[in-house]
Amino acid sequence: MKKRGILLAVVCLLVLFVTTGCMNKKAITTSEFKSTMESKGFTTIDVLEQFSEYKYVREATVAKNDDFQIEFYVLSDTERADYMFNTNKTIFQNSKGSSTFETKSKIGNYETYSLTSSGYYMYVSRVNNTVIYLKVNESKKDTVIKIIKDLGY
């Protein structure tokens, strides 16, 4: 009977932990994205003008080095970010080759999707109204995974 009470208490704490938002991530700002990426040797470029017809894209930044680029977007709201996330996820899924490895997660205020296929590592992540997107040569996968973790995405 005592074990059952302890188990119930643990389950209640877990439910409380999940429902109080402790599973949420903090979205970074464009300034934080630029600062982190520049400290890693990337050049950052404001590409908002490329999205001038999409008024819901508030900020758009690309971080580039000699090997690849990582894109960061701030959208007007979570619904627009969710739409952008799902659109890019579908594009990735449509490019699947015969041998693939994919992961996906949706918890609290964030979701991620990654696909390794046809020699590429593709990743998109949404936290609140922000989105990070990348498609790199599979040989750069470990490098970008570390960067993504450093950014908190």
C-alpha positions as CSV (number, residue, x, y, z in Angstrom):
1,M,0.0,0.0,0.0
2,K,2.9,2.4,0.8
3,K,4.4,1.7,-2.6
4,R,1.1,2.6,-4.3
5,G,1.0,5.9,-2.4
6,I,4.6,6.8,-3.5
7,L,3.8,5.9,-7.1
8,L,0.7,8.1,-7.0
9,A,2.7,11.0,-5.6
10,V,5.3,10.6,-8.3
11,V,2.6,10.5,-11.0
12,C,1.0,13.6,-9.6
13,L,4.3,15.5,-9.5
14,L,4.9,14.5,-13.1
15,V,1.5,15.8,-14.2
16,L,2.0,19.0,-12.2
17,F,5.4,19.4,-13.8
18,V,4.1,19.0,-17.4
19,T,0.9,21.1,-16.9
20,T,2.7,24.0,-15.3
21,G,4.8,24.7,-18.3
22,C,8.1,23.3,-17.1
23,M,8.3,21.5,-20.4
24,N,8.4,24.7,-22.3
25,K,11.5,26.1,-24.0
26,K,12.5,29.8,-24.2
27,A,12.4,31.2,-27.7
28,I,15.6,33.2,-28.5
29,T,15.6,36.6,-30.1
30,T,17.2,37.5,-33.4
31,S,20.0,39.3,-31.5
32,E,20.7,36.1,-29.5
33,F,20.7,34.1,-32.7
34,K,23.1,36.5,-34.4
35,S,25.4,36.7,-31.3
36,T,25.6,32.9,-30.9
37,M,26.2,32.3,-34.6
38,E,28.8,35.0,-35.0
39,S,30.7,33.7,-32.0
40,K,30.9,30.4,-33.9
41,G,32.4,32.1,-36.9
42,F,29.3,32.5,-39.0
43,T,28.3,35.6,-40.9
44,T,24.7,36.7,-40.3
45,I,22.6,38.4,-42.9
46,D,19.2,40.0,-42.5
47,V,17.0,38.6,-45.3
48,L,13.7,40.1,-44.3
49,E,13.3,41.9,-47.6
50,Q,13.0,38.5,-49.3
51,F,9.7,38.0,-47.4
52,S,8.2,41.5,-47.9
53,E,5.0,40.0,-49.4
54,Y,4.6,38.0,-46.2
55,K,3.7,40.6,-43.6
56,Y,3.6,37.9,-40.8
57,V,7.4,37.3,-41.2
58,R,8.7,39.9,-38.7
59,E,12.4,39.0,-38.8
60,A,14.4,36.7,-41.0
61,T,18.1,36.0,-40.6
62,V,20.5,33.6,-42.2
63,A,23.8,32.5,-40.6
64,K,26.4,31.3,-43.1
65,N,29.8,29.8,-43.1
66,D,31.8,28.1,-45.9
67,D,29.9,24.8,-45.5
68,F,26.2,25.6,-44.8
69,Q,23.6,28.0,-43.5
70,I,21.1,28.1,-40.7
71,E,17.9,30.2,-41.1
72,F,16.1,31.9,-38.2
73,Y,12.6,33.4,-38.4
74,V,10.4,35.4,-36.1
75,L,6.7,35.3,-37.1
76,S,3.8,37.4,-36.0
77,D,2.3,34.6,-33.9
78,T,2.5,31.0,-33.0
79,E,-0.1,30.0,-35.6
80,R,2.0,31.4,-38.4
81,A,5.2,29.8,-37.0
82,D,3.3,26.5,-36.8
83,Y,2.3,26.8,-40.4
84,M,5.9,27.5,-41.5
85,F,7.1,24.6,-39.5
86,N,4.5,22.2,-41.0
87,T,5.2,23.5,-44.6
88,N,8.9,22.8,-44.2
89,K,8.3,19.5,-42.6
90,T,6.2,18.5,-45.6
91,I,8.9,19.6,-48.0
92,F,11.4,17.5,-46.2
93,Q,9.1,14.5,-46.1
94,N,8.5,14.8,-49.9
95,S,12.2,14.6,-50.5
96,K,12.6,11.2,-48.7
97,G,14.8,8.7,-50.4
98,S,14.8,4.9,-50.0
99,S,16.9,5.0,-46.8
100,T,15.8,7.5,-44.2
101,F,16.0,8.3,-40.5
102,E,13.5,10.7,-39.0
103,T,12.7,12.1,-35.6
104,K,9.9,14.3,-34.3
105,S,8.9,15.7,-31.0
106,K,6.1,18.0,-29.9
107,I,6.1,19.1,-26.2
108,G,4.7,22.2,-24.6
109,N,5.4,25.3,-26.7
110,Y,7.9,23.6,-29.1
111,E,8.2,21.0,-31.8
112,T,11.0,19.6,-33.9
113,Y,11.4,17.4,-37.0
114,S,14.5,16.0,-38.5
115,L,15.2,13.8,-41.5
116,T,18.4,12.2,-42.7
117,S,17.9,11.1,-46.3
118,S,19.6,11.1,-49.7
119,G,22.9,12.5,-48.3
120,Y,21.3,15.4,-46.4
121,Y,20.4,16.2,-42.8
122,M,17.3,18.4,-42.6
123,Y,15.9,20.0,-39.5
124,V,13.1,22.4,-38.6
125,S,12.2,23.5,-35.1
126,R,9.5,25.9,-33.7
127,V,9.5,27.5,-30.3
128,N,6.5,29.8,-29.8
129,N,6.6,32.1,-32.8
130,T,10.2,31.4,-33.9
131,V,11.4,28.8,-36.4
132,I,14.9,27.5,-37.2
133,Y,15.4,25.7,-40.5
134,L,18.4,24.0,-42.1
135,K,19.3,21.5,-44.8
136,V,22.9,20.5,-44.8
137,N,25.2,17.8,-46.2
138,E,24.9,14.7,-44.0
139,S,28.6,15.0,-43.2
140,K,27.8,18.2,-41.2
141,K,25.1,16.6,-39.1
142,D,27.0,16.3,-35.9
143,T,28.2,19.9,-36.2
144,V,24.7,21.4,-36.7
145,I,23.2,19.2,-34.0
146,K,25.6,20.8,-31.5
147,I,24.8,24.3,-32.8
148,I,21.1,23.6,-32.5
149,K,21.6,22.5,-28.9
150,D,23.6,25.6,-28.2
151,L,20.7,27.7,-29.5
152,G,18.2,25.8,-27.4
153,Y,16.2,24.4,-30.3
